[in-house]
Amino acid sequence: MERDAIDFGSLKVSVLFRRLFIPTLCGMLSISAVTVADGIFVGQGVGSDGIAAVNIYVPLLMVFQGMGFMIGIGCSVVASIHLSQSKIRAARLNVTQAMVFVTAVTLLLSSAILLFPDRTAVLLGASEHLLPLVKDYLLWFTPALVFQMWTAVGLFVIRLDGAPKLAMWCSVISALLNVLLDWLFIFPLGRGVMGAAFATAISVSVGGGIALWYLLCRARSLSLCPLKGSRKSLRLSLRNVVKDFIVVVNNAATGITDFAPTQIPAIFQFVNRTSHTVDAIPAPGCQPFQAVIPIVRQGEHIGQQSLGFQGQPLILQVVVAHNGVVDVFIDAEC
């Protein structure tokens, strides 16, 4: 690992770009592959109701993931400034405070979700028909959200510490394990939506565990360090976390571009929950294989998205029926 570490102070920019770009790209593709694998296996093994149930939960996941990216980006920016000034201890403290903060917030929110699963599912837009499936996915995946947050923050810190390949493998191993476990739990074991949730929870936990292990045991400069429990120390920790947000807003434009798109569908879902209930029906003669989620795109109207696959676009249409019920169906256009 030491041999593969990147020295940001001595390597040329072109070399740094090449050694960072490919692992980061593979890692991001692997993160997306987790959602794709869930959609494929649930669609084939459970059907349209399963896809709808899984994707009703997606806005909640987006909220957590967006928050993790915001903290991770801000934390890495502040830590990199400290490293450039040879303030290793300050950089380690910043990383530790960020990890402790996301852990505490995620555990608090996850506990509330697990205590009120039915209310949470209805809040997300689940209909009475889909409520049991949404509740299954929620109960089995929510405990793994803290690992998801460790991954979101840890990947930025691991790259900054000079180990982009390890950050890539955190995502790749998680994605491959998710594919294997999705197949195992949905088809041979027949566990349906609950199996998909458990498979994703295990794979996400493995990725988060690898990230935490690196920060605890193998990090070169940005290993986690003990925090003081005094009131002053807690106040300074909270100040540093707020500073991470401010850094992202003021200086790291990529933080906003990562955070905002993930939150738009979630906000759209929450805003419309009081007047609409989400349900799903397959288009006649078509197999249900795409997520049923509200879509917002700039410059286009709400409720429709065109997805292209090798020249064969798929149109996801949201039609408001009578009595405030939204019937969602997929129309394949060849």
Buried (B, 14 or more C-beta within 10 A) or exposed (E): EEEEBBEBEEBEEEEBEEBBEEBBEBBEBBBEBBBBBBBBBBBBBBBBBBBBBBBBBBBBBBBBBBBBBBBBBBBBBBBBBBBEEEBBEBBBBBBBBBBBBBBEBBBEBBEEBEEEBEEBBBBBBBBEBBBBBBBBBBBBBBBBBBBBBBBBBBBBBBBBBBBBBBBBBBBBBBBBBBBBBBBBBBEEEEBBBBBBBBBBBBBBBBBBBBBBBBBEEBBBBBBBEEBEEEEEEBEBBEEBBEBBBEBBBEEBEEBEEBBEEBBBBBBBBBEBBEEBBBBBBBBEEBEBBBBBBBBBEEEEEEBEBEEEEEEEBBBBBBEEEEEEBBBBBBEBEE
